[in-house]
Amino acid sequence: MSNIAHYTPSPLQDYAGNPLTEALPPVLTEIDAARAIAYFPEEPGAERLLSKELRLHCIDRIRQLVQPLPIHLELESALSSILRSGYVSRNPVHATTWRHLYTLSTNRRDLALFQSSASTFSLVGLSGIGKTTALNAVLSLYRQKIVHCRYQGKEFLHTQIVWLKIECPFDGSLSGLCHAFFKAIDKALDDPGRHAARFRRKAGILEMIQGMEQLASTYFIGTVVIDELQHLNAAKTGGKDNMLNFFVNLINSIGIPVVFSGTNSMINLFADILRNARRACGQGMYDFRQPSESDATWNMLVNVIWEYQWVQKPAALTPELRAVLYDLTQGVTDFLAKLMILGQRYAIQANIETLNEQVFRHVADTKLKLLKPAIAALRSGDPAAMRKFEDLLPPDEQLEAMMKDDTSVSISDLAALRLSRTNGVAAETSPAPRPEKQMPETVNQVSRLIAASPDPASALAERGWLAKDVFEFSDTYRTGT
């Protein structure tokens, strides 16, 4: 895929006339996003006739399987939104953008009149539930690097980094995050060592932070994804607050959206500081919940993965086997993949050549023995038992309202994706159209409202311009002009 920018005029006024947004792919419908995210490896077919040595290699193909779920579509929509809205206040066609970059490079931020349009969202869930796989699948829909040459007939030489994904260091240190950032920049630019080597010699954390901010602005980074954020719990005294403050500064002062991802224990990072809690949930919090045994998405996933049997006597998926698969995995997708891979390896090597309850329980008792205490804690549903495993801690009940399924594509639509691929026929299903949203009022309109209203605060709150905290403008409308 070429990195040279190709522009598609945007139908939305907010994004029109901005080379950074018009170089991105068009906004996808939910069903098109599902098709783009999905990846179904070749199914066994005649490969079941191969020698067991070759079939043992085929089994690992299961790891490549990506079955879109409703939460994948929510993530795609959220990322699409923050990428584009984050560029609204950083349009390189406008002189104010370059004035902002100048104030950053000269550390004269007191002179800047910059108002960030960046937002954020967070992902939480059990370890192994599929957060990172989902993030990678959604990010893969966007070229990471775009090279601009000319825009609207004028020379525009610039390199844009659409997204940057880094892992929070194990010790939760800000210096470790800085070094990971520079390495990720070099990887995105396909220029190993260019920035990492330079800043490796810099001892001062302040200088590295300034370097991160300058590079993030120079390359117009669309969003920074911070994975494994629960590692920040291990930070030394003061380190957690320093890093959270850095993220807030990245959003507010630099204007770059940030996506946080981690296990349920990362929620504690935001609970103590209200400002950070608001930022973490700017576009909502997406919870990769443990599905119930009767959950439609779980059963769809089991149906799909069951088709990938390289044993010579493929078994039918009976209700009894479904119950065993759930009992031994408790709905964790990574555990399910491991059970299917290791179960087939054992069945082939032991000349059993079929999958049954005895095979799965043998594998769970031997190859997956280290997971048994965690799975037992999940099976019990006892919070006290789950607290022994930090990654299994359930989210606070106060976050429940943020985690509703809001996609219009049905489970049957998603399940049909693999069948349409297998049959070589494109699915014709289209999601039901969503009701059009009313366009937000402008600042001038609201100014007239304030002048005419005896109770301006109530009037603003009714229209969504004021959040629950009447002293803070809602993130949704704070960029209205």
Secondary structure, 3 states (H helix, E strand, C coil): CCCECCCCCCCCCCCCCCHHHHCCCCCCCHHHHHHHHCECCCCCHHHHHCCHHHHHHHHHHHHHCECCCHHHHHHHHHHHHHHHHHCHHHCCCCHHHHHHHHHHHCCCHHHCCCCCCCCEEEEEECCCCCHHHHHHHHHCCCCCEEEEEEECCEEEEEEEECEEEEECCCCCCHHHHHHHHHHHHHHHHCCCCCCHHHHHCCCCHHHHHHHHHHHHHHCCCCEEEEECHHHHHHCCCCHHHHHHHHHHHHHHHHCCCEEEEEEHHHHHHHHCCHHHHHHHCCCCEEEECCCCCCCHHHHHHHHHHHCCCCCCCCCCCCHHHHHHHHHHHCCCHHHHHHHHHHHHHHHHHCCCCCCCHHHHHHHHHHCCHHHHHHHHHHHHCCHHHHCCCHHHCCCCHHHHHHCCCCCCCCHHHHHHHHHHHHHCCCCCCCCCCCCCCCCCCCHHHHHHHHHHCCCHHHHHHHCCCECCCCCCECCCCCCCC
